Amino acid sequence: MNLLESYNHLVYRRYSPRQFAEKAITQQTLAEVMEAVRHAPSSFNEQPWRFVYALKSDQSNYQTLLSCLNEKNQAWANQAPVLMLGVAKKAFSANQNPNRHAWYDTGAAVGMMTLKATALDVFVHQMAGFDAVKAREVLQIPQEYEPVVMIAMGYLEEESKPDKPRRPLDEIAFTGGWKG
């Protein structure tokens, strides 16, 4: 398989499962996934993202992260071997000016995380359904950072990708001007 075929395989294989196998993710695998995050692009190479995570084997910290999710997400995410919160630093380090690209850059980092995880047969489910105020409080996140996304990560129970329709290209990419 050439590089393009490998990339396409990862992109088209990726999805956000709500069921995970009872197989632990090792620290080494998690480190490989997070290494991809370090190489994500960001405005002025600020790398404004930070991640707080817990392995399911660390029940105290895992339960703290789980408690930040809304009830609907808690119901299925509690089986994931890893829970994680992604946050973005709101200002540039060099001059403390607002970094309006911080959320975008954090999303790019999670995208890199997702591709690397998929290459390792680990799947990522990103969630907006969480209490950012509670996360800030229980995880002691400084005010200069903003909670952005919760993530459940794990191996698949079984390979069954649901058919979720994707928008056609002509609805998301326009030549020469807005056509939406």
Secondary structure, DSSP 8 states (H G I E B T S, - for coil): --HHHHHHHHHHH----S-B-S----HHHHHHHHHHHHT---GGG---EEEEEEETTSHHHHHHHHTTB-HHHHHHHTT-SEEEEEEEESB-TTT--B-TTHHHHHHHHHHHHHHHHHHTT-EEEEE--B-HHHHHHHTT--TTEEEEEEEEEE-BSS----------HHHH--SSS---
